Amino acid sequence: MTIKNSVPLSVSQLNNQANYILEQEFLNVTVVGEISSLKRYPSGYTYITIKDNMSELSCILFPSTRNTEKLKIGLEANFTGNLAIYTAKGK
């Protein structure tokens, strides 16, 4: 996909457009990786980073996610979810 634009985009516009594309194209995607960091919060959200030998991916598990208590650093597993950008931070 090529997006041609003669007018420069703002950072917000670019993040929003990238997020729209990711949310449309990467629904219910499964990725294999090893948990390299894990943080649980009282709000019920869990933040993990999964990695392979070349890259890493930051993930958010919502309070409704089941079995988060079984997660631990070093666990290699298949993770399924939707890909998106947190547009306020471009992450």
C-alpha positions as CSV (number, residue, x, y, z in Angstrom):
1,M,0.0,0.0,0.0
2,T,1.3,3.4,-1.0
3,I,-0.1,6.6,0.5
4,K,0.8,9.6,-1.6
5,N,0.5,12.9,0.1
6,S,1.6,16.3,-1.2
7,V,0.8,17.9,2.2
8,P,3.0,17.0,5.2
9,L,1.1,15.1,7.9
10,S,1.1,16.1,11.5
11,V,2.4,13.4,13.9
12,S,-1.1,12.8,15.1
13,Q,-2.4,12.4,11.6
14,L,0.3,9.9,10.8
15,N,-0.2,7.9,14.0
16,N,-4.0,7.9,13.4
17,Q,-3.6,6.7,9.8
18,A,-1.1,4.0,10.7
19,N,-3.3,2.8,13.6
20,Y,-6.3,2.6,11.3
21,I,-4.4,0.4,8.8
22,L,-3.1,-1.9,11.6
23,E,-6.5,-2.2,13.2
24,Q,-8.0,-3.2,9.8
25,E,-5.3,-5.6,8.7
26,F,-4.1,-7.3,11.9
27,L,-7.2,-8.6,13.7
28,N,-6.9,-11.7,15.8
29,V,-3.2,-12.3,14.8
30,T,-1.1,-14.9,16.6
31,V,2.6,-14.3,17.3
32,V,5.1,-16.6,19.1
33,G,7.5,-15.0,21.5
34,E,9.2,-15.1,24.9
35,I,8.1,-12.8,27.7
36,S,11.0,-10.5,28.5
37,S,9.2,-8.1,30.8
38,L,6.0,-8.2,32.8
39,K,4.2,-5.6,34.9
40,R,0.9,-6.1,36.6
41,Y,-1.1,-3.2,37.9
42,P,-3.9,-3.0,40.5
43,S,-6.3,-1.7,37.8
44,G,-6.1,-5.2,36.2
45,Y,-4.0,-4.2,33.2
46,T,-0.9,-6.3,32.5
47,Y,1.9,-5.0,30.4
48,I,4.3,-7.4,28.8
49,T,7.1,-7.3,26.2
50,I,7.5,-10.3,24.0
51,K,10.6,-10.9,22.0
52,D,12.4,-13.2,19.6
53,N,16.1,-13.1,18.7
54,M,15.8,-10.0,16.6
55,S,12.8,-7.9,17.7
56,E,10.4,-7.1,20.6
57,L,6.8,-6.1,20.8
58,S,5.1,-4.2,23.6
59,C,1.7,-5.6,24.6
60,I,-1.2,-4.6,26.9
61,L,-3.5,-7.3,28.4
62,F,-6.8,-5.9,29.4
63,P,-8.4,-6.7,32.8
64,S,-10.8,-9.1,31.0
65,T,-7.8,-11.3,29.8
66,R,-7.9,-14.7,31.4
67,N,-5.0,-16.6,32.9
68,T,-2.6,-13.7,33.3
69,E,-1.5,-15.1,36.6
70,K,0.2,-17.9,34.6
71,L,2.5,-15.5,32.8
72,K,6.1,-15.2,33.8
73,I,9.4,-13.8,32.4
74,G,11.0,-16.4,30.1
75,L,7.7,-18.1,29.1
76,E,7.6,-18.7,25.4
77,A,4.1,-19.0,24.0
78,N,1.7,-18.1,21.3
79,F,-0.1,-14.8,21.9
80,T,-3.2,-13.8,20.0
81,G,-4.7,-10.3,19.8
82,N,-5.2,-7.2,17.7
83,L,-2.4,-4.9,16.6
84,A,-2.8,-1.2,17.2
85,I,-0.8,1.9,18.0
86,Y,-1.3,4.0,21.1
87,T,-1.6,7.1,19.0
88,A,-0.8,9.6,21.8
89,K,2.7,8.1,22.2
90,G,3.2,6.5,18.8
91,K,3.7,3.1,20.4
